[in-house]
Amino acid sequence: MKKFTFSTWLLFLIPSILGVFLFIVPVPTKEGWVVPIALLANWVAGFIEPIAPWIMLVILIIAAVGSLVVITRKVKEGHKVSFFDRLFNVNLFWTIVRIVGAVFAVMVLFQVGPEAVWSADTGGLLLSPDGLLSFLFTIFLFAGLFLPLLMNFGLLELFGTMMVKIMRPLFRLPGRSSVDALASFVGDGTIGVLLTNTQYIQNKYTQREAAIIGTTFSVVSITFAIVVIQRVGLGEYFLPYYGTVILASLVLALIMPRIFPLAQKPTTFMNGKPQESMSEEVPEGYNVVSHGVENALSKADENKSVAEFFKDGFKNVLDMWIGVAPVVMAFGTIALMLATYTPIFTILGKPFEPYLMLLGIPEAAEAAQLMVVGFADMFLPVILADGMIESELTLFVVATMSVTQLIYMSEVGGLLLGSRIPVNILDLIVIFLLRTIIALPIVAGIGHLLF
């Protein structure tokens, strides 16, 4: 094993431990257990709450205008493409999405145009002072800024080497993805998507790997899961409830990478190179620990510039603000409008009625529509269940499924579409439905044992 200086060891240990603490170790608060990065985001969000929607309006307008400007001019041949060019240089479809996101934001904040767009159940839900977009402003700020602590100082290289024997055969993923999975499970799905997106851009994940991680491990935070189970009046069942979420999510993580559409994703990196170009073999004379430590220290040794650290962090922040926020606003508002003002989810939920009856779930007709309405927003099923569903077993199933389904257009779905992770809207619809079909028997089975 190569020799490294004491300063290199400190450069690996201090940022990595700080990164694990910020992103992965939950701390107790009045609202429950929260990872420090989300605690920081909530704290700042409280200070800027009245102006947060207006800040997001400015960001959404900048994203739309910037994309319009860039799409009307072409970068000269051989001319170096700047970071800001890449930030705004999206195709016509995504330029339109950014414009729609900005228009919706203007309509919400000034309450102009059809009420269906700006009501408290649709666009107003996303862009209120305590809404998702306001929270994303602060979570992207802190998560993006401090993400290099996890990525640039060797932690991923250490885990990547040590966990490959587990992650590759079970989930068809590289060992480094274990950090993403843990950050998503313990922290928040938004953090997991941000981490995955950044690593995909850096050619650390193939297209298939990035799609698997983004759509399989980006679970909502433990705190939000507590809110969901309490909303249906079953707070005393939190432990079996969250245990069911974890069990179902692990079963899905084993199955989903092996079936359509994830199994059909290319095994090439973003730069077009094949997966074989990145070896995960342990060299002769090393074991997984010694090889992992050497890789980690080598990586840490490359990152001694404080200026580079903050430069990388601010690039992450801008990438998410400009790239993701407009997509969440546009697709999230449209999905919530469909859920609130049309019977589309009731119609789409009809095929689930006989399936729920087969699984012995009471009030199957009412619960069926709640199996699909979660595609718009993860909180909608439990909100609609209030007053509609009486059975505790059915409420347990609805609450558990609303978290396990994972693909929600108002959050993770919108984030995925706004990121560079190679999934489209049809992929997300298919993945959502497959997760629902596969997880329901597991959730219903445990529900029958409890009630």
C-alpha positions in Angstrom: 0.0 0.0 0.0 1.2 3.5 -0.9 2.4 5.8 1.9 0.4 8.9 2.6 1.2 11.9 4.8 -0.6 12.7 8.0 -2.2 15.8 6.4 -3.7 13.6 3.6 -5.2 11.3 6.3 -6.8 14.4 7.9 -8.0 15.6 4.5 -9.8 12.3 4.1 -11.1 11.9 7.6 -12.3 15.3 8.6 -14.4 16.3 5.5 -15.8 12.7 5.2 -16.9 12.5 8.8 -18.4 15.9 8.6 -20.2 14.9 5.3 -21.6 11.7 7.0 -22.8 13.7 9.9 -24.5 16.3 7.8 -26.2 14.0 5.3 -26.6 10.6 7.0 -26.7 10.9 10.8 -30.2 11.9 12.1 -30.4 14.1 15.2 -33.4 14.5 17.5 -35.5 17.6 17.2 -39.0 18.7 18.5 -40.4 17.5 15.1 -38.6 14.1 15.3 -35.3 12.8 13.9 -33.9 14.9 11.1 -30.5 14.8 9.3 -28.5 18.1 10.0 -28.5 19.2 6.3 -32.4 19.2 6.4 -32.3 20.9 9.8 -30.1 23.7 8.4 -32.5 24.0 5.4 -35.6 24.2 7.6 -33.9 26.7 9.9 -33.0 29.1 7.1 -36.4 28.4 5.4 -38.1 29.7 8.7 -36.1 33.0 8.4 -36.9 33.6 4.7 -40.4 32.1 4.7 -42.2 35.3 3.6 -39.9 36.0 0.7 -39.0 32.4 -0.3 -41.7 32.1 -3.0 -40.5 35.4 -4.5 -36.9 34.2 -4.6 -38.1 31.1 -6.4 -40.0 33.3 -8.8 -36.8 35.1 -9.7 -34.9 31.8 -10.2 -37.7 30.4 -12.4 -37.8 33.5 -14.6 -34.0 33.5 -14.9 -34.1 29.8 -15.9 -36.8 30.5 -18.6 -35.2 33.7 -20.0 -31.7 32.2 -19.9 -32.8 29.1 -21.9 -34.6 31.4 -24.4 -31.5 33.4 -24.9 -29.2 30.4 -25.3 -31.5 28.5 -27.6 -31.5 31.4 -30.0 -27.8 31.4 -30.5 -25.3 28.6 -31.3 -22.0 28.0 -29.6 -19.2 28.5 -32.2 -17.4 25.4 -33.4 -14.4 24.6 -31.2 -15.4 27.3 -28.7 -15.2 26.3 -25.1 -18.7 25.8 -23.6 -18.9 27.6 -20.3 -20.7 26.3 -17.2 -23.5 28.9 -17.7 -23.9 27.9 -21.3 -24.4 24.3 -20.2 -26.8 25.4 -17.4 -29.1 27.1 -19.8 -28.4 25.1 -23.0 -31.4 22.7 -23.1 -33.5 21.5 -26.0 -36.8 23.1 -27.1 -38.9 20.8 -25.0 -37.1 21.6 -21.7 -37.0 25.3 -22.7 -40.8 25.2 -22.9 -41.1 23.4 -19.6 -38.9 26.2 -18.0 -41.2 28.8 -19.5 -44.3 27.0 -18.3 -42.8 26.8 -14.8 -42.1 30.5 -14.7 -45.6 31.4 -16.1 -47.2 29.1 -13.4 -45.1 30.8 -10.7 -46.3 34.3 -11.8 -49.9 33.1 -11.9 -49.6 31.7 -8.4 -48.0 34.7 -6.7 -50.1 37.3 -8.4 -53.2 35.0 -8.4 -54.0 35.8 -12.1 -55.5 33.5 -14.7 -57.5 30.3 -14.0 -57.9 29.5 -10.3 -57.1 25.8 -11.2 -53.5 26.9 -11.6 -53.0 29.0 -8.5 -55.3 27.5 -5.9 -54.0 26.2 -2.6 -54.5 22.6 -3.9 -52.4 23.0 -7.0 -49.7 25.6 -7.8 -50.3 27.3 -4.5 -49.4 24.1 -2.7 -46.0 24.1 -4.4 -45.1 27.8 -4.2 -46.5 28.8 -0.8 -44.1 30.2 1.9 -43.9 26.7 3.4 -44.4 24.8 0.2 -42.1 22.4 -1.6 -40.4 24.9 -3.9 -39.6 27.2 -0.9 -38.0 24.2 0.9 -36.2 23.1 -2.2 -34.5 26.5 -2.4 -32.8 26.0 1.0 -32.2 22.2 0.8 -30.5 22.7 -2.6 -28.5 25.5 -1.2 -27.0 23.5 1.7 -27.1 20.1 0.1 -25.4 21.4 -3.1 -22.9 23.4 -1.2 -21.7 20.6 1.1 -22.1 17.7 -1.3 -18.4 17.8 -2.1 -17.7 16.6 1.5 -19.2 13.3 0.5 -17.9 13.3 -3.1 -14.4 14.9 -3.2 -12.5 13.5 -0.2 -12.5 9.8 -0.7 -15.6 8.6 1.2 -17.2 7.2 -2.0 -14.0 5.5 -3.1 -13.8 3.8 0.3 -17.4 2.6 0.3 -17.2 1.9 -3.4 -14.5 -0.7 -2.9 -15.7 -2.2 0.3 -19.4 -2.5 -0.7 -19.1 -3.7 -4.3 -19.4 -7.4 -3.3 -22.8 -6.6 -1.8 -24.3 -3.9 -4.1 -23.3 -5.4 -7.5 -24.9 -8.9 -7.1 -27.9 -7.7 -5.1 -28.9 -4.5 -6.8 -26.7 -4.4 -9.9 -25.0 -1.3 -8.6 -21.4 -0.2 -7.9 -20.3 -0.1 -4.2 -20.2 3.7 -4.1 -24.0 3.7 -4.5 -24.3 2.5 -0.9 -23.7 6.1 0.2 -26.4 7.4 -2.1 -28.8 4.7 -0.8 -28.1 5.5 2.8 -28.3 9.3 2.3 -31.7 8.7 0.6 -33.1 6.3 3.2 -32.0 8.2 6.3 -31.9 11.7 4.9 -34.3 12.6 2.1 -35.0 11.5 -1.4 -34.2 14.9 -2.8 -30.6 14.6 -1.3 -30.2 11.2 -3.0 -31.3 12.5 -6.4 -28.9 15.4 -6.1 -26.0 13.1 -5.2 -26.8 10.6 -7.9 -27.2 13.3 -10.6 -23.8 14.8 -9.7 -22.1 11.5 -9.9 -23.8 10.6 -13.2 -22.6 13.9 -14.7 -19.0 13.0 -13.5 -19.3 9.6 -15.2 -19.2 7.7 -12.0 -22.5 5.9 -12.8 -23.7 4.4 -16.1 -27.1 5.4 -17.4 -28.6 2.2 -16.0 -27.0 2.6 -12.6 -28.1 6.3 -12.3 -31.7 5.4 -13.3 -31.8 2.5 -10.8 -30.5 4.6 -7.9 -32.7 7.6 -8.7 -35.9 5.5 -9.0 -35.3 2.9 -6.4 -33.6 4.4 -3.3 -35.0 8.0 -3.2 -37.4 7.3 -0.4 -39.0 10.2 1.6 -37.4 11.1 4.9 -38.2 9.4 8.2 -39.7 12.7 9.4 -42.2 12.8 6.5 -43.1 9.1 7.0 -44.0 10.0 10.6 -46.3 12.8 9.3 -48.0 10.4 6.9 -48.8 7.7 9.4 -50.0 10.3 12.0 -52.2 11.9 9.3 -54.3 8.6 9.1 -54.4 8.4 12.9 -52.2 5.3 13.2 -49.1 7.0 14.8 -48.8 4.2 17.4 -48.0 1.8 14.6 -45.0 3.8 13.3 -42.4 1.1 13.9 -44.2 -1.8 12.0 -45.3 0.8 9.4 -41.7 2.0 8.7 -40.4 -1.5 8.9 -42.9 -2.5 6.2 -41.7 0.5 4.0 -38.1 -0.7 4.4 -39.0 -4.4 3.7 -41.1 -3.5 0.6 -38.4 -1.0 -0.7 -35.7 -3.7 -0.3 -37.7 -6.3 -2.2 -38.4 -3.7 -4.9 -34.7 -2.8 -5.0 -33.9 -6.4 -5.8 -36.6 -6.8 -8.5 -36.8 -3.4 -10.3 -33.3 -3.4 -11.8 -33.9 -6.8 -13.4 -37.1 -5.9 -15.2 -38.3 -3.3 -17.8 -37.7 -0.4 -18.0 -34.5 -0.2 -15.8 -33.0 -3.5 -17.2 -33.1 -2.0 -20.7 -31.2 1.2 -19.9 -27.7 1.4 -21.6 -24.6 0.3 -19.5 -22.6 3.3 -20.8 -21.5 6.4 -19.0 -22.8 9.9 -19.8 -19.6 10.4 -22.0 -20.5 7.3 -24.0 -17.8 5.0 -22.6 -18.8 1.5 -21.8 -19.1 0.1 -18.3 -16.1 -2.1 -18.7 -13.8 1.0 -18.7 -14.2 1.3 -15.0 -12.7 -1.7 -13.2 -14.0 -2.8 -9.7 -11.5 -5.6 -9.3 -9.2 -5.6 -6.2 -5.5 -5.7 -7.3 -3.2 -8.5 -6.2 -1.7 -7.9 -2.7 -4.7 -5.9 -1.5 -7.9 -6.7 0.3 -11.1 -4.6 -0.1 -10.3 -2.5 3.0 -6.7 -1.7 2.1 -7.6 -1.0 -1.6 -10.5 1.1 -0.5 -8.4 3.2 1.9 -5.7 3.7 -0.7 -8.3 4.9 -3.3 -9.9 7.2 -0.7 -6.6 8.8 0.3 -5.5 9.2 -3.4 -8.8 11.0 -4.0 -8.4 13.2 -0.9 -4.9 14.1 -2.0 -6.3 15.6 -5.3 -8.6 18.0 -3.5 -6.6 20.5 -1.4 -8.1 23.7 -2.8 -10.7 25.4 -0.6 -11.7 27.6 -3.6 -12.4 24.5 -5.7 -14.5 23.0 -2.9 -16.8 26.1 -2.9 -16.8 26.4 -6.7 -18.0 22.8 -7.1 -20.6 23.4 -4.3 -22.0 26.5 -5.9 -22.1 24.8 -9.3 -24.2 22.0 -7.7 -26.6 24.6 -6.2 -27.1 26.5 -9.5 -27.5 23.2 -11.4 -30.4 22.2 -9.1 -32.0 25.7 -8.8 -32.0 26.3 -12.6 -32.5 22.8 -13.8 -34.8 21.2 -11.3 -37.1 23.9 -9.8 -38.8 24.7 -13.1 -39.6 21.1 -13.8 -41.1 20.6 -10.3 -43.2 23.7 -10.7 -44.4 22.8 -14.2 -45.0 19.0 -13.9 -46.1 19.2 -10.2 -48.8 21.9 -10.9 -50.1 20.0 -13.9 -50.3 16.7 -12.0 -52.0 18.3 -9.0 -54.5 20.0 -11.4 -55.4 16.6 -12.9 -55.8 15.1 -9.4 -57.9 18.0 -8.1 -60.1 18.9 -11.0 -60.5 15.8 -13.1 -61.7 12.2 -12.5 -58.6 10.8 -14.3 -57.1 9.2 -11.2 -60.4 7.7 -10.2 -60.7 6.1 -13.7 -57.0 5.0 -13.7 -57.5 3.4 -10.2 -60.4 1.2 -11.3 -58.1 -1.8 -12.4 -56.7 -1.9 -8.8 -60.2 -2.5 -7.3 -60.3 -6.3 -8.0 -56.6 -6.6 -7.0 -57.3 -5.0 -3.6 -60.4 -7.2 -3.2 -58.3 -10.3 -4.0 -55.8 -9.1 -1.2 -58.7 -8.8 1.2 -58.5 -5.0 1.6 -61.8 -3.5 2.9 -63.3 -0.5 1.0 -61.5 -1.6 -2.1 -63.4 0.8 -4.4 -62.5 3.8 -2.4 -58.9 2.7 -1.9 -58.3 1.9 -5.6 -58.1 5.5 -6.7 -55.7 6.3 -3.8 -53.3 3.7 -5.3 -52.7 6.0 -8.3 -53.3 9.5 -7.1 -50.0 9.4 -5.3 -48.3 9.8 -8.7 -49.2 13.5 -8.4 -48.1 14.0 -4.8 -47.1 11.6 -2.1 -49.4 13.3 0.5 -52.6 13.3 -1.6 -53.5 9.6 -0.8 -53.6 10.2 3.0 -55.3 13.6 2.6 -58.1 12.1 0.4 -58.3 9.0 2.7 -59.4 11.3 5.6 -63.2 10.9 5.8 -63.3 8.5 2.9 -61.8 5.4 4.5 -62.9 3.9 7.8 -60.9 0.6 8.0 -57.6 0.8 9.9 -56.2 -2.0 7.7 -57.0 0.0 4.5 -55.6 3.2 6.1 -52.4 1.4 6.9 -52.1 0.1 3.4 -52.8 3.5 1.9 -50.2 5.2 4.2 -47.5 2.6 3.5 -48.0 2.6 -0.2 -48.0 6.4 -0.5 -44.4 6.3 0.8 -43.3 3.0 -0.9 -44.4 4.1 -4.4 -41.6 6.7 -4.4 -42.3 8.3 -7.8 -44.2 11.6 -7.1 -44.4 14.3 -9.8 -44.5 17.0 -7.1 -41.1 16.0 -5.7 -38.9 13.0 -6.7 -40.5 12.6 -10.1 -40.1 16.2 -11.0 -36.5 16.2 -9.6 -35.6 13.2 -11.7 -37.0 14.7 -14.9 -35.2 18.0 -14.2 -31.9 16.2 -13.5 -29.6 14.6 -16.1 -30.6 11.1 -14.9 -31.7 9.2 -18.0 -35.4 8.6 -17.3 -38.5 10.1 -19.0 -42.1 10.5 -18.0 -43.2 7.1 -19.5 -40.4 5.4 -17.5 -41.7 7.0 -14.3 -45.3 6.0 -15.0 -44.3 2.4 -15.6 -42.0 2.3 -12.6 -44.7 3.8 -10.4 -47.3 1.2 -11.5 -44.9 -1.8 -11.2 -43.8 -0.7 -7.7 -47.5 -0.5 -6.7 -48.4 -3.9 -8.1 -45.3 -5.6 -6.6 -45.4 -4.0 -3.2 -49.2 -4.3 -2.5 -49.2 -8.0 -1.5 -46.3 -7.4 0.9 -48.0 -4.4 2.5 -51.4 -6.0 2.6 -49.9 -9.2 4.2 -48.3 -7.3 7.0 -51.4 -5.2 7.4 -53.5 -8.4 7.9 -51.1 -9.5 10.7 -51.5 -6.1 12.5 -55.2 -5.5 12.2 
